[in-house]
Amino acid sequence: MEQTARTIDPRVVEYECIFAEVADVVRRYGEHASMFTGRHMLDDVELADMSDSPAGPFSALSWKEPPGSSSSYVAYLRPGKQLDFGHMCRCDFRGGSKRFIDDIMDAMRELRDRVASAPRLPRPPVKAEEPRIPTSTWVPMTDPGDVAALTKLVEELGEAVSAAARCLAQGIAESEPTTGRPNREWLEDEIADVRALTIVVMQRFSLDAGRIAERQQVKWRHKTEWIGALDEKKDTH
């Protein structure tokens, strides 16, 4: 008996292509991988490659649209399985209204454009293999200027930790019991000292200021959103 070829919705093919394109960028340029194997993040877009799922291997992309909002999106791709996409729900491409599926595709296209324009951290050039030094041999710094720069940075970082710990234990609006020095003022001074020594070390070792600035922006954005979410959660209780 002659079998009828199954018609493939072109939107499914486009979905697969967009998913693969976005996943590849996140894997290659994600600024960090989490403690969970197969998880990477780029500009608040997270990719999870789950190879040991009881239901079979799959990949999932999650992001917020628009960035920074509370609307979470998740797109799935299971090799050889039906496709689905969710905005706090799931949709099978073999069902659902045309409008809803078209909305899904619009969101996927916006995700592709967003990831394409995300900042990508430069990767260090591959160096020629150097003669191996036995792992038991340590070669510490000996240049007096190099040692002084890093030693003072470590010292200032330690003092900043002490100031922050005092604020945590006593309150930032309080003062040091013996000297009467305000905790806020102490913290400000130590942050200033750390910034100063950071610049000294960057100049001393010709560190990449552009790369540091990009990383600083990424970290600032992530932690600002995280702290803001904690504030919102506090206000609701």
N, C-alpha and C positions, 0 to 999 in steps of 0.2 A: 504494500500500500504506500503510495507516494506521500511523503511528509512535507508539510508546508514550512518553509524557512521562517524562523521567528523574527519578527520585525524589531529592530533595536531603535529605541527612541534616541535621536541625535543628541538630546540634552544629556542623556546618560553618558555618552561618549565624551561630551564636553566636560561634564562633571569629573570624570576620571582623569582627563588631561589636566584640568585646573588643580585637582587634588594632588596629582603627582608633581606638578610644577611647584606648587606652594611647599609641599613636604620636602622637596629637594633643596629649596632655598633655606628652609628652617634648619634642616640637618647640617648644611654646609656652613651657614653663617650665624646660627644661634649662638648668642654670647655665652651661654652656659648650658651644660647638661645637668639635670638634677641627680639626686642620689639614686633615683630609679632608672635602671637601664632602659634605654630607648626613649627617653624624654628630653626634648630640647625646646628652647623658647627663643623667639625673635620678636622684639617690639610687641610684647604681650600676646603673641600668637604661639600657642603651645602645641607640640606634636608628640603623640605617644604611639610608639610602635610596640604592640603587644603580641609577642610571638608565642606565649605560653598560655593564652586564654583558653578556658575549658570549652568555649564555643568555637574555637578555631582562631588562627591568627587574623589580626585586623590592625588598622591604623586609624587614629582619630585626631582631628584638628579641632582646637577650641580657641575661641577669641571673643572679644566684646565688640559690639557694633552699636553705636559708634564707639571709638576708643575711649576708655574711661567710664563708660556707662555701666549700668547694672544688668543690661541685656546680654545674656550669655548664649553663644552659638556653638554647636558641635556638629562636625561633619565626619562621617564614617566611610571607610573603604575596606571591604572584606573581599579578598581575592576569590573570584568565582561565585560570589553571592550577590543577592539583590542589594541595591544601594539605598541608603537612607540618610536623612539630614534632619537636624532638629533645632528648633528655637524653643528650648524647654519641652520639646516633643519630638516625634519621629515621623518621617514620611517616606513611603515606598514609592519609587518612581512608576511602579505599575498601577498605582492608584492615586486618589486625590484629585483635586480640581486643577485645571490648567493654570489658573491664576496663582495658586499656592506654589506649584512647581516652578513657575516662572519667577516668582519672588525668591525662591531658593537659588535659582541660577543667578539672579541679580546679586544676591549676597555673596555667592562664590566668586563672581567676577570682581566685585569690590574688594574681596579678600586678596585676590591675586594682585590687583593694582596696589593695594596697601603694602603687601609684602615686597613687591618689586621696588618700592620706593623707601623701604625701611633701611636705617643705617646698618652697614655691614662692617664688622670689625676686620681690619686688615690682618691677614695671616702672615707670620714671619716667613721670610724666604727660606727655602730648603738649602741648608749648608752641606758642603762636601763633608763626607765622613772624616772625622779627625782621629788620630791615633788614640786608642783607648787608654785611659788612666786606670790603674787598679782601683777597685771600689774601696779598698781599705786606706787609700792615700788621700789625705785632705790637703788642699793648698789654700790656706787662709789668705786674706788680703794683708798686704804688708805696706802699701803706700800710705803714708801718714795722713794725707788729705782725704783719701777714700775712707779710711777707717774713722776719721774724725766726723765726716759728714753723716755716715750711717749711725755712728754711735750717738750723736746728738739727736738724730731723728728718733731713734729708739727711746732715748731719754725723754724727749718731749711727748712722745706717744704715751709713755708710762705715766707722766704727770697729768695728761689729759684724762687717762683712765681713772686716776685718783680723784680728779675734780668731778667727773661724772658720777663716780661711786658715792662721793659725798652728797651730791644733789639727790641721788636716789634714796640714800639712807636718811637724809635730814630734810630735804625739800630745797628747791632752787631759790626760793625766796628767803631762806634762813641764812645765818652767818656762822663762820667757824667759831666754836665756843671759846677758844683761848685768845685768838688774835682779833676776833670780831670782823674779819674780812668776809664780805658777802659772797655766798656760794656762786651767785650769778656772775660776779666780777671775776672770780677765780676761773670759772669755766670759760669765760670769754678770753681771758689771758692765755689759757692753755691751748684753746683752739687757734688763736692767733700764732702762738709759737709753733704749733704743728704745721700750720700753713706756711710759715716762713721756712722751716726746715725742709718741707716738701719741695719748695722751689729750689733751695740749695742743692738737694739731692738730684733733682731733675737736671739742673744745670751741670752739676759735677759729672754725672754719668751720661749726659746727652740723651736723656729719655725722650720718647716720642710724645711731645706735648699735645699734638692733635689726637692721637689715640687715647691718651689719658682724658682729654676733654670729652671725647665721644663716650667713653666708659662712664665718666662722671655723670653725663646727662642721662644715660640709661639707668644708672643706679638711682639718681635723684628722682626720676619719674616713677620708677617701680616703688620705691619706699614712700614717696609722697602719697601715691594712690593707696598703698597698704595702710598707712597711718590714717588717711582720710576715711577708709572703710572702718577702721577701729573706732574712730570718733562717731561715725554714723551709727554704728552698733551700740555705742554707749548711750547716744541720745534717745534711742528707741526703748531703752530699759528704764 
